[in-house]
């Protein structure tokens, strides 16, 4: 059995695929019996095709659940940064500061 558009939107929201606000708007319009814009219908079909292996297919009132590949994990804001990245950032700031200290006296007569 083929999933309805509303089933597909619910699955995409559940799987956290696509633009959440756009999918919620599509869901609202489908629930209200409104016709989807062509762009939204194309967007929905593209997402369904892209994630077809992960979208659960409905049979009656039950779902056939595919084996999950992996659970999406939220991105952590406290990632470890490589020391070389920190050193590079510090050296860029230091070089910029030295360059400004050197060039300000040279260009000051032209600014004022």
Secondary structure, DSSP 8 states (H G I E B T S, - for coil): ----HHHHHHHHHHHT-S-HHHHHHHHHHHHTT----HHHHHHHHHHHHHTTTTS-EEETTEEE----S-------SS----HHHHHHHHHHHHHHHHHHHHHHHHHHHHH-
